[in-house]
């Protein structure tokens, strides 16, 4: 039988004094001499299911953490035995309680060790994950939690278990537990992008921007070169690299904020222009954005010049510092919730507003702009969009005092037919750039949308907005019970479990709209 002895590098071998020599001599015994606690915790160099027996010295047992217990069991084969050396006490008992779901039996016969036999069978990871999702769908949260904890216990080397348990804690508004799991994940998988990204996104979702954006800055420096942060447009010239802002005094300086990631990101972060201009005292503030939002961002009173990302690398020449928008909050000295802001911070063109007012005249009590689908090329579009338009029936049917308008540009034939059937005007063909979108939304009493750039336009205009969110959604919307830090007039409606149908969120949105209209 193959056996592994885990012990500190400078401690006396406990095995000869604890076990019979003849038995030990029949083992193919390997030794793992530990110099750092982290190596005893995660067993980086040991493959899963590679040993029949694992001995853990009492000094290592005293360092035991839950991640360590998980990984000691991980390297055992089914029905393998884990020997925890040392005398039984409350600490060791707590360890046994934790690993009980994977324990077939426990032998207390010797006063010098406890022997745990690993179960012969544990359900596959995907089976446990599906069972957890079913339990969540039935509001059996205690059962869902136990199943997700079992995933982590049985499969500690599978990052998906860490991420889904942390996400579950987030959705239950249990911040310390979510952060603990993400920190363990990042430590156990130091070179895994999902682990590093999951941790920083958890901090951001809970509003800890100081820690979250610092981790994000480290992540980007390691994994995301600047050309990958600039969407489809040219990155800042290499000559600008030495001018990247790292918190230097900006008073009187020319500062450029450079286009990064999606349209919604860019619209959202222009909210920080007020701080840069009035607190940081930037002399000239230049904002580089993607072409579709140039005219909209030009309405920001605190931005001196808006440049299209298509030409910025050629036309932006004179600057003191520059930064990507996501990196700004790394160096702001005030917490985000206390920094000065203006709301709304973007505005709609008056002539365009009049144009859309003529197209949206209605005698009904309320005009609602509706968008249920975003860019199909978005990485999360399979989950963030409502792809079966008939699901929207639960929202619009019977709402006789509401005039809905379709405010998204792209439609397929099935969606066009549905709009015609419901008598909902489609104004997407009237939309050129996002200045047009802003003018259209300004004529609405309410905006209801999935998580697309439309929500960010509505938020920047401070319009009353309901945003529909999948179970896994962007950090900017915060945890379920939190208020939104970016758009105070936006209320979120998120799905409550993985693969939940949009029906449940749409019913909640309809009821919230009905309550407002009847109040």
Secondary structure, 3 states (H helix, E strand, C coil): CEEEEEEECCCCCCHHHHCCHHHHHCCEEEEEEECCHHHHHHCCCCCCCCEEEEEECHHHHCCCCHHHHHHHHHCEEEEEEEEEECCCCHHHHHHHHHHHHHEEEEECCCCCEEEEEECCCCCCHHHHHHHHHHHHHCCCHHHHHHHHHHHHHHCCCCHHHHHHHHHHHHHCCCHHHHHHHHHHHHHHCCCCHHHHHHHHHHHHHCCCHHHHHHHHHHHHHHHCCHHHCCCCCCCCCHHHHHHECCCCCCECCEEEEECCCCHHHHHHHHHHHHHHHHCCCECEEEEEECHHHHHHHCCCCCCCEEEECCCHHHHCCCCCEEEEHHHHHHHCCCCHHHCCCCCCCCCCCHHHHHHHHHHCCCCCCEEEEEECCCCCCCCCHHHHCCCCHHHHHHHHCCCCCEEEEECCCCCCHHHHHHHHHHCCEECHHHCCCHHHHHHHHCCCCEEEEECCHHHHHHHHCCCCEEEEECCCCCHHHCCCCCCCCCCCCEEEEECCCCCCCCHHHHHHHHHHHHHHHHC
